[in-house]
Amino acid sequence: MQKSQVESVAVAVLVELMVETVAALINIICLCCQYNSLFISYKIITMTVIPLPQIG
């Protein structure tokens, strides 16, 4: 009886750790995506805004 309780607690802890790890990975991916989109928009702005005075 006690062994199964210990096993269930261990499984619960492992599941919680896995969930937290996945959540952390998702957060990291989201941060990277936000950074990439900011960088891409910055590149687009610099590519479109900077050549305008040269054309004019």
C-alpha positions, 0 to 999 in steps of 0.5 A: 500500500505504501509503495503504491502511494510513493509511486503515485507521488513520484509519478505526480511529481514527474508529470508536474516537472514535465508540464513545467518544462513544456510550459517553459519551452513554449515561453522560450519559443514565444519569446524567440518568435516575438523577437524574430517578428520584431527583428523582421519588422525592423528590417522591413522598416529599414529596407522600405524607409531608408531607401525612400530619401535616396529615391526622392 
